[in-house]
């Protein structure tokens, strides 16, 4: 995190390009109210990055549970549920035999192992984990990552620029699958819906803390070997565009507070510093709730894993927190099933309504368009566009006079917007540089927005998962316009206007739409009709179409 108190000599956005291996530092939150406000902002950001703003309609799951196998003390069943129309999430349901009352439920996720949920080796055994949870009295639902095992209607890594405009990607689909898996688990007659836990390792740890960040129904969690300040995830399924703008996994993991959580770490991976760095940072958030005892950590002297020692730490934590026992739980030997006996589609065809990847994309887009069309409240549309653009209306704008130029910036952001006043009097109009030569009417503030000035070197966009951690040029340009408008408002301007022509027109239009005060837009879009290719070529903002795109912006402006 970069915090600056004044306008820097150079715009930090040109040179600070965080990525998944950047070492982040936890900000200090002084009060619970300050943290809760930030937590709500983060929740909105996570859900939007996942394509879940607005939340998709929950279609019937149509669960199918079959192929029961009984072992000593527990059973295993095959499961498939329809998390989207024509799209199936698969897994195995492990149940205790002879339970006389409703059991706690556990969502069991997996990392990027060759055999996914069915991996069985020294470093990780998904089968032993779920079977032992059932033996200890839990109903455990072990389910696939997208593109793994039976959940194969999309690859694991997918999505180009068009899909990014509509927020259709592996991270969001996995988070939606987790929400629906939780719906399924809570619906079971033998599960206590108020006692739901979740655990997963590596990429499954990411799934765990993302779900607990946005869904309070998970009451207990054990993310394993993933909450790190120095590595944020190595797969697309952990790195949706916009997910970690101005944040990182330690903050997201801390959103579990004040619910009980055990952070399991290893000496041989990116959680090597957890006892000294990440755990105290998360604990500081629990302290704001006066619930510091609700977060624990344990570190294994091992490489990246969910090995027996790590699993036994998880069993013991759940035993203490959920069952109210005070014993150390050891893992019991259980039979490792043949893959063909637990794979859902072995020997079977997918349901007749199962969609292809291309059909899923088109269905997602069609559903998003319907949701935008059905949204009447322009303030709701404005909020969605703000989330897509990742912009703010600054409470205060810094300003410095440097010769004939004026420089603007936001406290603590490190940004720098060059401006020139033209005409006499207090300007109430912002003109973006490409339009300046055509503007002849009254006093104005002419600004040069991000990466458009002369002799500006393009910033490095080669960083891994660049869009997860960094705003696009177009997002930054809209922010610069908003900063200039807020400055004029701060200086006493009454009726604000923004003027843009050529390629600047679309920046100006969206800035006017999301501004916190009424702003009149003046300009011509010159062929920009709001189609996907227009956005890809001329205004690339992940999620902008999911938020309503040009239609939403125009509806907002027409309402003012």
C-alpha positions as CSV (number, residue, x, y, z in Angstrom):
1,X,0.0,0.0,0.0
2,X,1.3,3.4,-0.9
3,X,0.3,6.4,1.2
4,X,1.4,9.9,0.2
5,X,0.5,13.2,1.9
6,X,1.2,15.5,-1.0
7,X,1.2,15.7,-4.8
8,X,4.4,13.8,-5.9
9,X,6.7,15.1,-8.6
10,X,5.6,12.2,-10.8
11,X,2.3,10.3,-11.0
12,X,2.9,7.1,-9.0
13,X,0.4,5.2,-11.2
14,X,3.0,5.3,-14.0
15,X,5.6,3.4,-11.9
16,X,3.9,1.5,-9.1
17,X,2.5,-1.6,-10.8
18,X,1.7,-4.2,-8.1
19,X,1.2,-7.8,-9.0
20,X,0.6,-11.2,-7.3
21,X,4.2,-11.2,-5.8
22,X,4.2,-7.7,-4.5
23,X,4.8,-7.6,-0.7
24,X,1.8,-5.7,0.8
25,X,1.4,-4.1,4.2
26,X,-1.7,-4.2,6.3
27,X,-3.1,-0.7,7.0
28,X,-3.9,0.3,10.5
29,X,-7.6,0.5,11.4
30,X,-8.2,2.6,14.5
31,X,-11.9,1.9,15.1
32,X,-14.4,-0.8,14.4
33,X,-16.5,1.7,12.5
34,X,-13.6,2.5,10.2
35,X,-13.0,-1.2,9.5
36,X,-16.7,-2.0,9.0
37,X,-16.9,0.8,6.4
38,X,-13.9,-0.6,4.6
39,X,-15.2,-4.1,4.9
40,X,-18.4,-3.2,3.1
41,X,-16.4,-1.5,0.4
42,X,-14.3,-4.6,0.0
43,X,-17.4,-6.8,-0.1
44,X,-18.8,-4.8,-2.9
45,X,-15.5,-4.9,-4.7
46,X,-15.2,-8.7,-4.4
47,X,-18.7,-9.3,-5.6
48,X,-18.4,-7.0,-8.5
49,X,-15.0,-8.5,-9.6
50,X,-16.8,-11.8,-9.5
51,X,-19.6,-10.7,-11.7
52,X,-22.1,-11.0,-8.8
53,X,-23.3,-7.4,-8.8
54,X,-26.2,-7.6,-9.2
55,X,-26.4,-11.1,-7.8
56,X,-27.6,-13.6,-10.5
57,X,-31.0,-15.1,-10.1
58,X,-30.9,-18.3,-8.1
59,X,-32.4,-20.9,-10.3
60,X,-33.5,-24.3,-8.7
61,X,-30.5,-26.4,-8.0
62,X,-32.2,-29.7,-9.0
63,X,-29.8,-31.7,-6.8
64,X,-29.1,-35.3,-7.8
65,X,-27.5,-37.5,-5.1
66,X,-26.8,-41.1,-6.1
67,X,-24.2,-43.9,-6.1
68,X,-24.1,-44.4,-2.3
69,X,-21.1,-46.3,-0.9
70,X,-21.1,-47.3,2.8
71,X,-17.9,-47.6,4.7
72,X,-17.3,-48.1,8.4
73,X,-18.9,-45.1,10.1
74,X,-19.7,-43.0,7.0
75,X,-21.1,-43.0,3.5
76,X,-20.1,-41.4,0.2
77,X,-22.5,-40.2,-2.5
78,X,-22.1,-38.6,-5.9
79,X,-23.7,-35.2,-6.3
80,X,-24.4,-32.8,-9.1
81,X,-26.3,-29.5,-8.8
82,X,-27.3,-27.0,-11.4
83,X,-25.7,-23.7,-10.2
84,X,-26.7,-21.9,-13.4
85,X,-29.3,-23.1,-15.9
86,X,-27.6,-25.8,-17.8
87,X,-24.3,-25.7,-15.8
88,X,-23.4,-28.4,-13.3
89,X,-21.2,-28.4,-10.2
90,X,-20.2,-31.8,-9.1
91,X,-18.7,-33.4,-6.0
92,X,-19.1,-36.0,-3.3
93,X,-21.2,-35.9,-0.1
94,X,-19.7,-37.6,2.9
95,X,-22.1,-38.4,5.8
96,X,-21.8,-39.9,9.2
97,X,-23.7,-43.2,9.7
98,X,-26.1,-43.4,12.6
99,X,-26.4,-39.7,13.4
100,X,-29.3,-39.1,15.7
101,X,-29.5,-35.3,15.2
102,X,-28.7,-32.8,12.6
103,X,-25.0,-32.6,11.8
104,X,-22.8,-29.5,11.2
105,X,-22.0,-29.1,7.5
106,X,-18.5,-28.5,6.0
107,X,-17.7,-27.1,2.6
108,X,-14.5,-28.8,1.4
109,X,-12.6,-27.1,-1.4
110,X,-9.3,-28.2,-3.1
111,X,-6.3,-26.6,-4.6
112,X,-4.5,-27.1,-8.0
113,X,-3.7,-30.8,-7.5
114,X,-3.6,-33.2,-10.5
115,X,-6.6,-35.1,-9.1
116,X,-8.5,-32.2,-7.7
117,X,-10.9,-33.1,-4.9
118,X,-9.8,-36.8,-5.2
119,X,-6.1,-36.2,-4.7
120,X,-4.4,-38.7,-2.4
121,X,-0.7,-38.3,-1.5
122,X,1.5,-37.5,1.4
123,X,1.1,-33.7,1.0
124,X,-2.7,-33.8,0.5
125,X,-5.6,-36.2,0.6
126,X,-9.0,-34.8,-0.2
127,X,-10.6,-38.2,0.3
128,X,-9.1,-38.7,3.8
129,X,-10.0,-35.2,4.8
130,X,-13.7,-35.5,3.8
131,X,-14.0,-39.1,5.1
132,X,-12.6,-38.1,8.5
133,X,-14.9,-35.1,8.8
134,X,-17.8,-37.5,8.3
135,X,-16.4,-39.9,10.9
136,X,-16.2,-37.0,13.4
137,X,-19.9,-36.2,12.9
138,X,-20.0,-33.6,10.0
139,X,-21.7,-33.7,6.7
140,X,-18.9,-32.8,4.2
141,X,-19.5,-31.6,0.7
142,X,-16.3,-31.9,-1.3
143,X,-16.7,-30.2,-4.7
144,X,-14.7,-29.3,-7.8
145,X,-12.9,-26.2,-9.0
146,X,-14.2,-25.2,-12.4
147,X,-12.5,-27.4,-15.1
148,X,-11.5,-30.1,-12.6
149,X,-12.7,-33.7,-12.4
150,X,-16.5,-33.7,-13.3
151,X,-17.1,-30.0,-13.5
152,X,-15.9,-29.7,-17.1
153,X,-18.2,-27.5,-19.1
154,X,-15.5,-24.8,-19.0
155,X,-11.8,-25.1,-18.8
156,X,-10.1,-24.0,-15.5
157,X,-8.6,-20.9,-17.1
158,X,-10.8,-19.0,-19.5
159,X,-12.0,-15.6,-20.6
160,X,-10.7,-13.0,-23.0
161,X,-11.5,-9.3,-23.2
162,X,-15.1,-9.8,-24.1
163,X,-15.8,-12.1,-21.2
164,X,-13.9,-9.6,-18.9
165,X,-16.3,-6.8,-20.0
166,X,-19.2,-9.0,-18.8
167,X,-17.3,-10.3,-15.7
168,X,-17.5,-13.9,-16.7
169,X,-14.4,-15.7,-15.5
170,X,-13.2,-18.6,-13.4
171,X,-12.9,-16.7,-10.1
172,X,-16.5,-15.4,-10.3
173,X,-17.9,-18.8,-11.4
174,X,-16.1,-20.6,-8.6
175,X,-17.4,-18.1,-6.0
176,X,-20.9,-18.5,-7.4
177,X,-20.5,-22.2,-7.2
178,X,-19.5,-21.9,-3.6
179,X,-22.5,-19.8,-2.8
180,X,-24.7,-22.4,-4.4
181,X,-22.9,-25.3,-2.8
182,X,-23.6,-23.6,0.5
183,X,-27.3,-23.3,-0.5
184,X,-27.3,-27.1,-1.2
185,X,-25.5,-28.0,2.0
186,X,-28.0,-25.9,4.1
187,X,-30.9,-27.5,2.3
188,X,-30.1,-31.1,3.4
189,X,-32.5,-32.5,6.0
190,X,-29.6,-33.9,8.1
191,X,-27.6,-30.7,8.2
192,X,-27.9,-27.9,10.9
193,X,-27.9,-24.8,8.6
194,X,-26.6,-22.6,11.5
195,X,-23.4,-24.6,11.9
196,X,-21.6,-24.4,8.6
197,X,-17.9,-24.5,8.3
198,X,-15.5,-24.3,5.3
199,X,-11.9,-25.4,4.7
200,X,-9.6,-25.6,1.7
201,X,-5.9,-25.4,0.8
202,X,-4.0,-23.3,-1.7
203,X,-6.5,-22.3,-4.4
204,X,-9.1,-23.9,-2.1
205,X,-8.0,-21.6,0.6
206,X,-8.6,-18.6,-1.7
207,X,-12.1,-20.0,-2.3
208,X,-12.6,-20.3,1.4
209,X,-11.7,-16.7,2.3
210,X,-13.5,-15.3,-0.7
211,X,-16.7,-17.0,0.3
212,X,-16.4,-16.1,4.0
213,X,-15.7,-12.5,3.0
214,X,-19.1,-12.2,1.2
215,X,-21.3,-14.7,2.9
216,X,-21.8,-14.6,6.6
217,X,-23.6,-18.0,6.6
218,X,-20.2,-19.7,7.0
219,X,-19.6,-19.6,10.7
220,X,-16.2,-21.3,11.0
221,X,-13.3,-21.4,8.6
222,X,-9.9,-22.9,8.1
223,X,-8.0,-21.5,5.1
224,X,-4.8,-23.4,4.6
225,X,-1.5,-22.0,3.2
226,X,-3.0,-19.1,1.4
227,X,-3.4,-15.9,3.4
228,X,-0.2,-14.2,2.6
229,X,1.1,-10.7,2.3
230,X,3.7,-11.7,-0.3
231,X,1.9,-13.9,-2.8
232,X,-1.8,-13.5,-3.7
233,X,-2.5,-16.5,-5.9
234,X,-1.1,-18.0,-9.1
235,X,-4.2,-18.9,-11.1
236,X,-6.9,-17.0,-12.9
237,X,-9.4,-18.6,-10.5
238,X,-7.8,-16.5,-7.7
239,X,-7.3,-13.3,-9.8
240,X,-10.4,-11.8,-11.3
241,X,-9.9,-8.3,-12.8
242,X,-10.5,-5.6,-10.2
243,X,-10.3,-8.1,-7.2
244,X,-7.3,-6.6,-5.4
245,X,-7.4,-2.9,-6.4
246,X,-5.9,-1.2,-3.3
247,X,-6.2,-4.4,-1.2
248,X,-4.7,-7.9,-0.7
249,X,-5.5,-11.3,0.7
250,X,-4.7,-10.4,4.4
251,X,-7.5,-7.8,4.4
252,X,-9.8,-10.1,2.5
253,X,-9.1,-13.0,4.9
254,X,-9.7,-10.7,7.9
255,X,-13.2,-10.1,6.7
256,X,-14.0,-13.4,8.5
257,X,-13.8,-11.5,11.8
258,X,-15.3,-11.9,14.3
259,X,-16.3,-15.5,13.3
260,X,-13.8,-18.3,14.5
261,X,-11.0,-18.9,12.0
262,X,-7.8,-21.0,12.1
263,X,-5.0,-19.9,9.7
264,X,-2.8,-22.9,8.8
265,X,0.6,-22.0,7.4
266,X,3.8,-23.8,6.2
267,X,7.5,-23.0,6.5
268,X,8.1,-24.0,2.9
269,X,5.8,-21.7,1.0
270,X,4.5,-18.1,1.0
271,X,2.9,-18.5,4.4
272,X,6.4,-18.9,6.0
273,X,6.0,-15.5,7.8
274,X,2.4,-16.0,9.0
275,X,3.1,-16.2,12.8
276,X,5.1,-12.9,12.6
277,X,3.2,-11.0,9.9
278,X,-0.1,-12.1,8.6
279,X,-1.5,-13.6,11.8
280,X,-0.9,-10.4,13.9
281,X,-2.4,-8.3,11.1
282,X,-5.6,-10.4,11.0
283,X,-5.7,-10.6,14.8
284,X,-5.7,-6.8,14.9
285,X,-9.0,-6.8,13.2
286,X,-10.4,-9.4,15.6
287,X,-9.3,-7.1,18.4
288,X,-11.5,-4.4,17.1
289,X,-14.5,-6.7,17.8
290,X,-13.0,-7.7,21.2
291,X,-12.8,-11.3,19.8
292,X,-9.0,-11.8,19.5
293,X,-9.4,-15.4,20.9
294,X,-11.5,-16.3,17.8
295,X,-8.5,-16.3,15.5
296,X,-5.7,-18.9,15.8
297,X,-2.8,-19.9,13.8
298,X,-0.5,-23.0,13.5
299,X,2.4,-23.5,11.2
300,X,3.8,-26.8,9.9
301,X,7.4,-27.4,9.1
302,X,6.5,-28.6,5.6
303,X,6.2,-27.6,2.0
304,X,3.0,-26.3,0.5
305,X,0.4,-28.9,1.7
306,X,-2.8,-30.0,3.4
307,X,-1.0,-33.0,5.0
308,X,-2.0,-35.1,7.9
309,X,-0.6,-32.7,10.5
310,X,-2.5,-29.8,8.9
311,X,-5.7,-31.8,8.6
312,X,-5.5,-32.8,12.3
313,X,-5.1,-29.2,13.3
314,X,-8.2,-28.4,11.3
315,X,-10.2,-31.4,12.9
316,X,-9.1,-30.2,16.4
317,X,-10.1,-26.6,15.7
318,X,-13.6,-27.6,14.5
319,X,-13.9,-30.1,17.4
320,X,-13.3,-27.3,19.9
321,X,-15.3,-24.6,18.2
322,X,-18.2,-26.4,16.7
323,X,-18.7,-29.5,18.8
324,X,-17.5,-28.0,22.1
325,X,-15.0,-30.7,22.8
326,X,-11.5,-30.2,24.1
327,X,-9.5,-33.0,22.7
328,X,-6.9,-33.3,20.0
329,X,-8.4,-35.2,17.1
330,X,-6.2,-37.7,15.2
331,X,-6.9,-38.8,11.7
332,X,-8.3,-42.3,11.3
333,X,-7.4,-44.7,8.5
334,X,-10.1,-44.7,5.8
335,X,-10.4,-46.5,2.5
336,X,-9.2,-44.6,-0.7
337,X,-11.9,-45.1,-3.3
338,X,-11.3,-46.0,-6.9
339,X,-11.7,-42.9,-9.0
340,X,-14.4,-44.5,-11.2
341,X,-16.5,-45.2,-8.0
342,X,-16.6,-41.6,-6.9
343,X,-16.4,-39.6,-10.2
344,X,-19.9,-38.3,-11.0
345,X,-20.0,-38.7,-14.7
346,X,-18.1,-42.0,-15.0
347,X,-20.1,-44.1,-17.4
348,X,-22.8,-41.3,-17.7
349,X,-23.5,-38.5,-20.1
350,X,-24.1,-34.9,-18.9
351,X,-27.8,-33.9,-18.6
352,X,-29.4,-33.1,-21.9
353,X,-29.6,-29.4,-21.1
354,X,-25.9,-29.1,-20.4
355,X,-24.5,-26.0,-22.2
356,X,-21.2,-25.6,-24.0
357,X,-18.8,-22.9,-23.0
358,X,-19.9,-20.6,-25.7
359,X,-23.6,-21.1,-24.7
360,X,-22.7,-20.4,-21.1
361,X,-21.1,-17.1,-22.1
362,X,-24.1,-16.0,-24.2
363,X,-26.5,-17.0,-21.4
364,X,-24.5,-15.0,-18.9
365,X,-24.6,-11.9,-21.1
366,X,-28.3,-12.3,-21.9
367,X,-29.1,-12.5,-18.1
368,X,-26.9,-9.5,-17.4
369,X,-28.8,-7.4,-20.0
370,X,-32.1,-8.4,-18.5
371,X,-31.0,-7.3,-15.1
372,X,-29.9,-3.9,-16.4
373,X,-33.1,-3.4,-18.3
374,X,-35.1,-4.3,-15.2
375,X,-33.2,-1.9,-12.9
376,X,-35.2,1.3,-12.6
377,X,-33.3,3.1,-9.8
378,X,-30.6,5.2,-11.5
379,X,-28.7,5.4,-8.2
380,X,-28.3,1.6,-8.3
381,X,-27.0,1.9,-11.8
382,X,-24.6,4.6,-10.8
383,X,-23.2,2.5,-8.0
384,X,-22.6,-0.4,-10.4
385,X,-20.8,1.9,-12.8
386,X,-18.7,3.3,-10.0
387,X,-17.7,-0.2,-9.0
388,X,-16.8,-1.0,-12.6
389,X,-14.8,2.2,-13.0
390,X,-13.2,1.8,-9.6
391,X,-13.5,5.6,-9.1
392,X,-14.3,7.9,-6.2
393,X,-15.5,11.4,-5.7
394,X,-12.7,12.9,-3.6
395,X,-13.7,14.5,-0.3
396,X,-10.8,16.9,-0.7
397,X,-8.5,17.7,-3.7
398,X,-5.0,18.9,-3.3
399,X,-3.8,21.6,-5.6
400,X,-0.4,23.3,-6.4
401,X,0.4,26.1,-8.7
402,X,3.6,25.4,-10.7
403,X,4.2,28.4,-13.0
404,X,1.3,28.7,-15.4
405,X,0.1,25.2,-14.6
406,X,-2.1,23.8,-11.9
407,X,-1.5,20.4,-10.5
408,X,-4.2,18.4,-8.8
409,X,-4.1,15.2,-6.7
410,X,-5.9,13.2,-4.0
411,X,-4.5,12.9,-0.5
412,X,-2.7,9.6,0.0
413,X,-3.1,8.4,-3.6
414,X,0.1,9.6,-5.2
415,X,-1.7,10.7,-8.4
416,X,-1.0,13.8,-10.4
417,X,-3.3,15.6,-12.8
418,X,-1.9,18.6,-14.8
419,X,-4.3,21.4,-15.6
420,X,-4.4,24.9,-17.1
421,X,-7.0,27.6,-16.5
422,X,-8.3,29.4,-19.5
423,X,-10.4,32.5,-19.6
424,X,-11.3,34.7,-16.7
425,X,-13.4,34.0,-13.6
426,X,-14.1,30.8,-11.7
427,X,-14.4,27.9,-14.2
428,X,-17.3,25.5,-13.9
429,X,-16.3,23.3,-16.8
430,X,-13.6,20.7,-17.2
431,X,-12.2,20.2,-20.7
432,X,-10.1,17.2,-21.5
433,X,-7.0,18.0,-23.4
434,X,-8.0,16.6,-26.8
435,X,-11.0,18.9,-26.8
436,X,-9.2,22.0,-25.6
437,X,-8.5,23.5,-29.1
438,X,-12.2,23.3,-29.9
439,X,-13.4,24.9,-26.7
440,X,-14.1,28.6,-27.0
441,X,-16.7,29.4,-24.4
442,X,-15.9,31.0,-21.1
443,X,-13.5,30.1,-18.3
444,X,-12.5,26.5,-18.1
445,X,-10.1,24.0,-16.5
446,X,-8.2,22.1,-19.2
447,X,-6.8,18.9,-17.9
448,X,-4.4,16.3,-19.2
449,X,-5.6,12.9,-18.0
450,X,-3.6,9.8,-17.3
451,X,-1.1,8.6,-19.9
452,X,-2.1,11.2,-22.5
453,X,0.5,13.9,-22.1
454,X,3.5,14.4,-24.3
455,X,6.7,12.3,-23.6
456,X,4.8,10.0,-21.2
457,X,6.4,6.5,-21.2
458,X,3.7,3.8,-21.3
459,X,3.6,1.9,-17.9
460,X,4.6,-1.7,-17.7
461,X,1.6,-3.9,-18.2
462,X,3.5,-7.2,-18.3
463,X,2.9,-7.8,-14.5
464,X,1.2,-11.2,-13.8
465,X,-2.5,-10.6,-13.4
466,X,-2.1,-6.9,-14.1
467,X,-5.9,-6.3,-14.2
468,X,-6.4,-7.8,-10.7
469,X,-4.2,-5.2,-9.1
470,X,-4.2,-2.2,-11.4
471,X,-6.8,0.0,-13.0
472,X,-6.8,0.3,-16.7
473,X,-5.8,3.6,-18.4
474,X,-9.4,4.4,-19.1
475,X,-10.4,3.9,-15.4
476,X,-7.6,6.2,-14.3
477,X,-8.7,8.8,-16.9
478,X,-12.3,8.8,-15.6
479,X,-10.9,9.3,-12.1
480,X,-8.8,12.3,-13.2
481,X,-11.9,13.9,-14.6
482,X,-13.7,13.3,-11.4
483,X,-10.8,14.7,-9.4
484,X,-10.9,17.9,-11.5
485,X,-14.7,18.2,-11.2
486,X,-14.4,17.8,-7.4
487,X,-11.7,20.5,-7.4
488,X,-14.0,23.0,-9.2
489,X,-16.8,22.1,-6.8
490,X,-14.4,22.7,-3.9
491,X,-13.5,26.1,-5.4
492,X,-17.2,27.2,-5.4
493,X,-18.3,26.3,-9.0
494,X,-22.1,25.8,-9.2
495,X,-23.3,24.1,-12.3
496,X,-20.5,21.7,-13.4
497,X,-20.0,20.6,-17.0
498,X,-17.4,18.3,-18.7
499,X,-16.5,18.6,-22.3
500,X,-14.8,15.9,-24.4
501,X,-14.4,15.2,-28.1
502,X,-12.9,12.4,-30.0
503,X,-11.6,9.7,-27.8
504,X,-12.0,11.9,-24.7
505,X,-15.8,12.0,-25.2
506,X,-16.4,8.5,-23.7
507,X,-14.2,9.3,-20.7
508,X,-16.2,12.5,-20.1
509,X,-19.5,10.8,-20.5
510,X,-18.8,8.1,-17.9
511,X,-17.3,10.6,-15.5
512,X,-20.5,12.7,-15.7
513,X,-22.6,9.6,-15.1
514,X,-20.8,8.5,-11.9
515,X,-20.1,12.0,-10.4
516,X,-21.5,12.5,-6.9
517,X,-23.1,15.8,-8.0
518,X,-25.0,16.7,-11.2
519,X,-22.6,17.2,-14.1
520,X,-23.6,18.1,-17.7
521,X,-21.8,16.2,-20.4
522,X,-21.0,17.9,-23.7
523,X,-19.5,15.9,-26.6
524,X,-20.0,13.5,-29.5
525,X,-19.1,9.8,-29.2
526,X,-18.3,9.6,-32.9
527,X,-19.3,6.0,-33.7
528,X,-19.0,4.6,-30.2
529,X,-22.3,2.7,-29.9
530,X,-21.7,0.6,-26.8
531,X,-21.1,-2.7,-28.5
532,X,-18.5,-5.0,-26.9
533,X,-15.9,-4.3,-29.6
534,X,-16.2,-0.6,-29.0
535,X,-15.3,-1.1,-25.4
536,X,-12.5,-3.5,-26.2
537,X,-11.0,-1.0,-28.7
538,X,-11.8,2.3,-27.2
539,X,-12.7,2.2,-23.5
540,X,-11.5,-1.0,-21.9
541,X,-12.9,-1.4,-18.4
542,X,-13.5,-4.9,-16.9
543,X,-17.1,-5.4,-15.8
544,X,-18.4,-2.3,-17.6
545,X,-21.0,-4.2,-19.6
546,X,-22.0,-6.2,-16.6
547,X,-22.7,-2.8,-14.9
548,X,-24.9,-1.7,-17.7
549,X,-22.4,-0.1,-20.1
550,X,-23.4,2.9,-22.2
551,X,-27.1,2.3,-21.8
552,X,-26.8,2.7,-18.0
553,X,-24.6,5.8,-18.3
554,X,-27.1,7.5,-20.7
555,X,-30.0,6.6,-18.4
556,X,-28.3,8.2,-15.5
557,X,-27.5,11.4,-17.4
558,X,-31.0,11.7,-18.8
559,X,-32.4,11.5,-15.2
560,X,-30.4,14.6,-14.1
